[in-house]
Amino acid sequence: MSGDAVDAVVVGAGPNGLTAAAVLADAGWDVLVLEEQPDPGGAVRSAELHPGFRADLFSAFYPLGVVSPAFQALDLASHGLRWARSPKAFGHPLSPDDEDAIVVSPDPVDTAADLERRCAGDGAAWLALFEQWKQVRGALLELLLGPFPPVRGSVDLLRSMKTGDLLRYARMLALPVTRMSAELFRGSAARLLLLGNAMHADTPPEAPGSGVMGYILTMLAQDVGFPAPVGGAGALSDALVRRCESAGAEVRCNSPVVAVELEAGTVSAVRTSGGERVKVRRAVLADVSAPALYTRLLPADAVGSRVRDDLRRFEWDTPVVKVNYALDRPVPWRSPSLNGAGTVHVGADTNAMIRWSADLATGTVPESPFLLFGQMTTTDATRSPEGTESCWAYTHLPRGITDDTAADHLAERVDAQLEAYAPGFGSRVVGRHVQRPGDLEAADSNLVGGAVNGGTAQVYQQLFLRPTPGFGGPRTPVEGVYLASAGAHPGGGVHGMGGWNAARAALDDTKRTAPVARRVRNAARRRLFS
């Protein structure tokens, strides 16, 4: 690789950036990945926070990663990635006193039988929903994860269903999760499966579109489980780095990019905080937040006043507080069914989830938070010594509240919530480590204020509205610069598709017919953004 010029610089070595680098390197480009942190991986990293206990510092379970077209095409298994799965994908107790919490078993017939036992008709409804999922799975994932506009996914979905069925399916996907779950199931247990998964995003349970996340994650749980990389989340990043390097890309850490330089409106170089200037022959792909790219890295006059005004209205997702635990014994759940669940949704039935969401919307630090809880040793025995458990819980603060005092108060509420659902939990804790919003951002500057999704997942900032109206993809108003992060469609989640789509766009723009297409796009951009 040339020391003074490369075909492409990828800013950021998160999963999207590493995916983009691998795709471009496969096409024969000289690619340099510049990462500001000492280690690659972005929000996919692990560490030993307590001796002998491996903790995932940010994300942990990757159902979207397993089905990602990008990760599948990169063949990460050939570069050392192995997946582990818990005996049960996830569970959701109805209340602290629930001794018989619903769980998703590997076989849909077993899950259906458990649901039928609880409410007549829900078992058959579960199997029907899963059969429908298998019918639309490929087309829907292509539609939701692929480049925008989603032509291929839309065509495939049209082929998979009759018109009347497709219209009803589209209506279902647009529903709030409270309404979707009520229409699909009669009993509270089955409804909770959708409701809990919907809360993985920041869309309120009564808001239109909140059902999509609940539906997809619940069906993926039944389909592929909630897998985690053997050895820790960082093993996924390690495999991506090896994949990049095997194709010829270079990954360089401790190299924060502070500016993207242009000549005649086209990208020409990047500068690092250490004073290095790297010339760029073809493209810069930025695995950074949308505000960082448009307000910090690019010159203001190149972005345009309309985009800058739109970004003032850009909304982050709610701040995260994460508590990592090392336990000397397994979690003492009141419900034995949760012992084998990798993920447990803790702290809310339907009404409690709505109240929790209302707390967040009204700036109130929740006294009874809804938790996502991960049992990592249950999923992957390499995470801690035999007979112990490496686990974590995370929940949210309201937007705008990111101070350590509020975070520590919420972390104490997390402890209390777990004690209620698993009496004796606290007595088994031998290590506890709190990650506050400021800690998350310090470890990954894309996690602004502890937001882990790259911006809200609500419908007004998705698809062609992400990151601002008129985008919907990786291309920017600047020739040769692409947004390759969760700030662009398809948004958050560890699947690499933001980087994949950006790399494919960059490659397409260098084809023989690209100049004509560029002129058309540039004319459209001028109308949208000037």
C-alpha positions in Angstrom: 0.0 0.0 0.0 1.3 3.5 -0.9 2.6 5.5 2.0 1.3 8.8 0.8 -2.0 8.0 -1.1 -4.6 5.3 -1.0 -7.7 4.6 -3.0 -10.0 4.9 0.1 -9.8 5.8 3.7 -12.4 4.3 6.0 -12.9 6.5 9.2 -13.7 4.2 12.1 -13.1 0.5 12.7 -16.5 -0.5 13.9 -18.3 -3.4 12.2 -19.6 -1.1 9.5 -16.2 0.4 8.8 -14.5 -3.0 8.7 -17.1 -4.4 6.5 -16.8 -1.5 4.0 -13.0 -1.9 4.0 -13.2 -5.6 3.2 -15.6 -5.0 0.3 -13.4 -2.3 -1.2 -10.2 -4.3 -0.7 -11.9 -7.4 -2.4 -12.4 -5.1 -5.4 -8.7 -4.3 -5.6 -8.7 -0.9 -3.9 -5.9 0.2 -1.6 -7.8 0.7 1.7 -6.6 2.3 5.0 -8.9 2.1 8.1 -8.2 4.9 10.7 -9.5 4.3 14.1 -9.3 6.7 17.0 -9.4 4.1 19.8 -6.4 1.9 20.8 -8.4 -1.2 19.6 -10.7 -1.8 16.6 -14.3 -2.9 17.0 -16.3 0.2 17.9 -19.2 -0.9 20.0 -18.3 -4.6 19.5 -15.6 -5.2 22.0 -14.9 -7.3 25.1 -12.7 -7.0 28.2 -12.0 -8.8 31.5 -13.6 -6.4 34.0 -13.3 -8.9 36.8 -10.5 -11.6 36.9 -11.6 -14.6 34.9 -14.9 -13.0 33.7 -15.2 -11.9 30.1 -17.6 -9.0 29.6 -19.0 -7.5 26.4 -18.6 -3.8 26.8 -21.4 -2.7 24.5 -23.5 -5.1 22.4 -23.6 -8.8 23.0 -26.2 -10.8 21.1 -26.3 -10.7 17.3 -29.3 -12.3 15.6 -29.1 -9.7 12.8 -25.4 -10.5 12.4 -26.0 -14.1 11.8 -28.5 -13.4 9.0 -26.7 -10.3 7.6 -26.0 -10.6 3.9 -22.8 -8.7 4.5 -21.4 -11.0 7.1 -22.5 -14.1 5.2 -20.7 -12.8 2.1 -17.5 -12.1 4.0 -17.4 -15.7 5.3 -16.3 -14.7 8.7 -16.3 -18.3 9.9 -13.2 -18.8 7.7 -11.5 -16.1 9.7 -12.1 -17.6 13.1 -15.7 -16.5 14.1 -17.8 -19.1 15.9 -21.2 -18.6 17.3 -22.6 -19.8 20.6 -26.3 -20.1 21.5 -28.1 -20.5 24.8 -30.5 -23.4 25.4 -33.4 -20.9 25.2 -33.2 -17.7 23.1 -34.9 -15.4 25.6 -37.6 -15.2 28.3 -39.9 -12.6 29.8 -41.4 -13.0 33.3 -44.7 -11.3 33.7 -43.9 -9.9 37.2 -41.4 -10.4 40.0 -43.7 -13.2 41.4 -43.8 -15.1 38.1 -42.5 -18.6 38.7 -43.4 -19.8 35.2 -42.0 -17.2 32.8 -42.5 -17.7 29.1 -39.3 -18.6 27.0 -38.6 -19.2 23.3 -37.3 -22.7 22.8 -35.2 -23.7 19.8 -38.1 -25.8 18.3 -41.1 -23.6 17.4 -43.4 -26.6 18.2 -42.1 -26.5 21.8 -42.6 -22.7 22.0 -46.1 -23.1 20.6 -47.0 -25.9 23.0 -46.0 -23.7 26.0 -48.1 -20.8 24.6 -51.1 -23.0 24.0 -50.8 -24.3 27.6 -51.1 -20.7 28.8 -53.9 -19.5 26.4 -55.9 -21.6 23.9 -55.2 -20.6 20.3 -51.9 -18.9 20.9 -49.9 -21.9 20.0 -51.5 -22.2 16.6 -51.1 -18.4 16.1 -47.4 -18.7 16.9 -46.8 -21.5 14.4 -48.8 -19.5 11.7 -46.7 -16.4 12.4 -43.5 -18.4 12.1 -44.6 -20.0 8.9 -45.3 -16.6 7.4 -41.9 -15.4 8.6 -40.2 -18.2 6.8 -42.1 -17.3 3.6 -41.0 -13.6 3.7 -37.7 -13.8 5.6 -35.3 -13.3 2.8 -37.3 -10.6 1.0 -38.0 -8.7 4.3 -34.4 -8.7 5.4 -33.3 -7.5 2.0 -35.9 -4.7 2.1 -35.0 -3.6 5.6 -31.2 -4.0 5.4 -30.4 -3.5 1.8 -29.7 -0.2 0.0 -32.3 2.4 -0.3 -34.6 2.5 -2.3 -35.2 -1.1 -1.5 -36.1 -2.2 -5.1 -35.0 -5.8 -4.9 -36.5 -6.5 -1.5 -39.8 -4.9 -2.5 -40.0 -7.0 -5.7 -39.2 -10.2 -3.8 -41.8 -9.4 -1.2 -44.4 -8.8 -3.9 -43.6 -12.2 -5.4 -43.8 -14.0 -2.0 -47.4 -12.9 -1.2 -50.8 -12.3 -2.9 -51.6 -8.6 -3.1 -54.3 -8.8 -0.4 -52.0 -10.7 2.0 -49.2 -8.2 1.3 -51.3 -5.2 2.1 -52.4 -6.8 5.4 -48.8 -7.7 6.2 -47.6 -4.1 5.5 -50.4 -2.9 7.8 -49.1 -5.2 10.5 -45.6 -3.9 10.2 -46.8 -0.3 10.7 -48.6 -1.1 13.9 -47.5 -0.1 17.4 -46.3 -3.1 19.2 -49.1 -2.9 21.7 -51.7 -3.2 18.9 -49.7 -5.7 16.9 -49.3 -8.1 19.9 -53.0 -7.7 20.8 -54.1 -8.6 17.2 -51.8 -11.6 16.9 -52.3 -13.2 20.3 -54.9 -13.5 23.0 -52.8 -14.2 26.0 -50.4 -12.0 27.9 -47.4 -14.4 27.7 -47.3 -14.4 23.9 -47.8 -10.7 23.7 -44.9 -10.1 26.0 -42.5 -11.8 23.6 -43.1 -9.1 21.0 -43.4 -6.3 23.5 -40.0 -7.0 25.2 -38.2 -7.2 21.9 -39.7 -4.0 20.7 -38.0 -2.3 23.6 -34.6 -3.1 22.1 -35.1 0.1 20.1 -36.2 3.5 21.4 -39.6 3.7 19.8 -42.4 4.0 22.4 -44.6 0.9 22.5 -47.7 2.9 21.5 -46.0 4.6 18.6 -46.6 3.5 15.0 -43.8 1.2 13.7 -42.7 0.0 17.1 -44.0 -3.4 16.2 -41.4 -4.0 13.5 -38.5 -4.4 15.9 -40.5 -6.6 18.2 -41.7 -8.8 15.3 -38.3 -9.2 13.6 -36.3 -10.0 16.8 -39.0 -12.4 18.1 -39.0 -14.3 14.8 -35.2 -14.3 14.6 -35.1 -15.7 18.1 -37.3 -18.6 17.0 -35.3 -18.9 13.7 -31.6 -18.5 14.6 -31.7 -17.8 18.3 -29.9 -14.9 19.9 -26.3 -15.9 19.1 -23.1 -14.5 20.7 -19.5 -14.9 19.4 -17.5 -17.6 21.2 -15.0 -15.8 23.5 -16.8 -12.4 23.6 -18.2 -9.8 21.3 -14.6 -8.8 20.4 -14.2 -12.1 18.6 -16.6 -10.8 15.9 -14.4 -7.6 15.5 -11.2 -9.7 15.4 -12.7 -11.8 12.6 -13.6 -8.7 10.7 -10.1 -7.3 11.1 -8.5 -10.6 9.9 -10.9 -10.5 6.9 -9.9 -7.0 6.0 -6.2 -7.7 6.3 -6.5 -10.9 4.3 -7.9 -8.8 1.4 -5.0 -6.3 1.7 -6.6 -3.5 3.8 -4.6 -1.9 6.6 -6.2 -1.2 10.0 -4.5 1.6 12.0 -5.6 2.4 15.5 -4.8 5.5 17.7 -5.4 7.6 14.6 -8.3 10.0 15.1 -9.4 11.7 11.9 -10.1 15.4 12.4 -10.9 16.6 8.9 -11.8 15.5 5.4 -10.2 17.7 2.8 -11.7 18.6 -0.6 -10.4 19.9 -3.9 -12.9 21.3 -6.5 -15.7 19.8 -4.5 -14.3 16.3 -4.5 -12.6 14.4 -1.6 -8.8 14.6 -1.7 -7.4 13.8 1.7 -7.9 13.2 5.4 -6.0 14.7 8.3 -5.4 13.0 11.7 -5.0 14.6 15.1 -1.3 13.6 15.0 -0.7 15.8 11.9 -0.7 13.0 9.3 -2.2 13.8 5.9 -3.4 10.9 3.9 -4.2 11.6 0.2 -7.3 9.8 -1.1 -7.6 8.9 -4.8 -11.3 7.7 -4.8 -13.3 7.8 -1.6 -13.7 8.4 2.1 -16.2 6.2 3.9 -17.1 7.5 7.4 -18.1 5.0 10.0 -18.9 7.9 12.3 -22.2 9.6 13.5 -24.0 11.7 11.0 -23.5 14.9 13.0 -19.8 14.2 13.3 -19.4 13.8 9.6 -21.4 16.9 8.6 -20.5 19.3 11.4 -17.0 18.3 12.3 -15.2 16.4 9.5 -16.4 18.1 6.4 -16.0 21.9 5.6 -19.1 23.8 6.4 -19.4 25.4 2.9 -19.4 21.9 1.3 -22.3 20.6 3.4 -24.8 23.3 2.7 -27.0 25.4 5.0 -30.0 23.1 4.5 -28.2 20.0 5.8 -26.8 21.9 8.7 -30.2 23.2 9.6 -31.7 19.7 9.4 -28.9 18.3 11.6 -29.9 20.7 14.4 -33.1 18.7 14.6 -31.3 15.3 14.5 -32.5 13.2 17.4 -30.3 10.7 19.3 -31.8 7.6 20.9 -32.1 7.5 24.7 -28.9 7.3 26.8 -27.9 3.8 28.1 -26.8 2.8 31.5 -25.2 -0.6 31.6 -24.2 -2.7 34.6 -21.8 -5.6 34.2 -21.8 -8.4 36.9 -19.6 -11.2 37.8 -21.5 -13.9 39.8 -20.0 -16.7 41.8 -23.1 -18.8 41.0 -25.9 -18.7 38.4 -28.7 -16.2 38.6 -31.3 -17.4 41.2 -34.3 -16.6 39.1 -37.7 -17.1 40.8 -38.8 -18.8 37.5 -36.6 -21.8 36.7 -37.5 -21.5 33.0 -35.2 -18.5 32.8 -32.1 -20.4 33.8 -31.3 -21.4 30.2 -32.3 -18.1 28.5 -29.5 -16.1 27.1 -31.5 -12.9 27.2 -34.1 -12.0 29.8 -36.5 -9.0 29.6 -37.0 -7.9 33.1 -39.3 -5.5 34.9 -42.4 -4.9 32.8 -45.8 -6.2 31.7 -47.6 -4.2 29.0 -48.8 -1.4 31.3 -45.5 -1.2 33.1 -43.6 -0.8 29.8 -45.9 2.0 28.8 -45.3 3.7 32.2 -41.5 3.2 31.8 -41.7 4.7 28.3 -43.7 7.6 29.7 -41.0 8.3 32.3 -38.4 8.5 29.6 -40.6 10.8 27.5 -41.2 13.2 30.4 -37.6 13.4 31.6 -38.1 11.2 34.7 -35.4 8.8 35.8 -37.4 5.6 36.1 -37.8 4.1 39.6 -38.9 0.8 38.1 -36.8 0.4 34.9 -37.3 -2.1 32.1 -34.1 -4.1 31.7 -32.4 -6.1 29.0 -30.4 -8.8 30.8 -27.8 -11.0 29.3 -26.6 -14.3 30.7 -23.3 -14.7 28.8 -21.9 -17.8 30.4 -25.2 -19.5 30.0 -24.8 -18.7 26.3 -21.0 -19.3 26.0 -19.2 -21.3 28.6 -15.9 -19.6 27.8 -17.0 -16.3 29.4 -16.3 -17.3 33.1 -15.3 -20.2 35.3 -17.6 -23.2 35.5 -20.5 -22.7 37.9 -20.3 -18.9 37.7 -22.0 -16.4 35.4 -20.8 -13.4 33.5 -23.9 -11.2 33.0 -25.1 -7.6 32.4 -28.2 -5.5 32.4 -28.8 -2.3 30.6 -31.6 0.3 30.5 -32.2 3.9 29.6 -32.2 7.4 30.9 -34.4 10.1 29.4 -32.9 12.2 26.6 -30.8 15.0 27.9 -30.1 13.3 31.2 -26.6 11.9 31.1 -25.0 12.9 34.3 -23.2 10.4 36.5 -25.5 11.0 39.5 -28.6 10.1 37.5 -26.8 7.1 36.0 -25.7 5.8 39.4 -29.2 6.2 40.8 -30.6 4.2 37.9 -27.9 1.5 38.3 -29.0 1.0 41.9 -32.6 0.6 40.6 -31.3 -2.0 38.2 -29.8 -3.9 41.2 -33.1 -3.7 43.0 -35.1 -4.9 40.0 -32.9 -7.9 39.6 -33.2 -8.7 43.3 -37.0 -8.7 42.9 -37.0 -11.1 40.1 -34.1 -13.2 41.4 -34.1 -13.1 45.2 -30.5 -13.5 46.4 -29.0 -12.0 43.3 -27.0 -9.4 45.2 -25.4 -12.0 47.5 -23.8 -13.7 44.4 -22.2 -10.6 43.0 -18.4 -10.7 43.2 -17.8 -8.0 40.7 -19.8 -5.0 39.5 -18.9 -2.4 36.9 -21.2 0.5 35.8 -20.9 2.0 32.4 -22.5 5.5 32.4 -23.4 7.5 29.2 -20.2 9.4 29.5 -18.2 6.2 29.8 -19.8 4.8 26.7 -19.1 7.9 24.7 -15.5 8.1 25.9 -14.9 4.5 24.7 -16.6 5.1 21.3 -17.3 8.7 20.2 -20.2 7.5 18.0 -22.2 6.7 21.2 -23.0 10.4 21.8 -24.5 10.8 25.3 -24.7 7.1 25.6 -26.9 6.6 22.6 -26.1 3.3 21.0 -28.3 3.3 17.9 -26.7 6.1 15.9 -29.9 8.2 16.2 -33.5 7.4 17.1 -35.2 4.4 15.4 -38.5 6.2 15.3 -40.2 6.5 11.9 -39.4 10.2 11.4 -35.7 9.4 11.2 -35.7 6.2 9.3 -35.5 5.1 5.6 -35.2 8.2 3.3 -35.4 10.4 6.4 -32.1 9.0 7.9 -30.1 10.9 8.9 -32.1 13.9 7.6 -34.8 14.2 4.9 -33.7 13.4 1.4 -30.8 10.9 2.1 -31.9 7.3 2.8 -28.5 6.0 1.8 -24.7 6.4 2.2 -24.1 9.1 -0.5 -23.6 12.6 0.8 -23.7 16.1 -0.9 -19.9 15.8 -1.3 -18.4 13.8 -4.2 -16.5 10.8 -3.0 -17.7 10.9 0.7 -20.0 8.3 2.0 -21.7 7.8 5.4 -21.0 4.2 6.4 -22.4 4.1 9.9 -25.6 3.5 11.8 -26.4 7.1 11.0 -27.5 6.0 7.5 -30.1 3.5 6.4 -30.6 0.8 7.7 -29.6 2.3 11.0 -28.6 0.6 14.2 -27.7 -3.1 14.9 -24.6 -5.1 14.4 -25.0 -6.4 10.8 -22.4 -4.4 8.8 -25.0 -3.4 6.3 -24.3 0.4 6.7 -20.7 -0.3 5.6 -21.7 -2.8 3.0 -24.1 -0.4 1.3 -21.6 2.4 1.4 -18.9 0.3 -0.2 -21.2 -0.9 -2.9 -22.2 2.7 -3.6 -18.6 3.8 -3.8 -17.8 0.9 -6.3 -20.9 1.7 -8.4 -19.8 5.4 -8.6 -16.5 4.4 -10.2 -18.1 2.4 -13.0 -18.0 3.6 -16.6 -21.6 4.9 -16.5 -21.1 6.6 -13.1 -20.5 10.2 -14.4 -24.0 10.3 -16.0 -25.6 8.9 -12.8 -23.6 11.4 -10.7 -24.9 14.4 -12.7 -28.4 13.2 -12.2 -27.8 12.7 -8.4 -26.0 16.0 -8.0 -28.9 17.9 -9.7 -31.3 16.2 -7.3 -29.1 17.0 -4.3 -29.0 20.7 -5.3 -32.7 20.9 -5.3 -33.0 19.0 -2.0 -30.2 20.6 0.0 -29.7 24.2 -1.3 
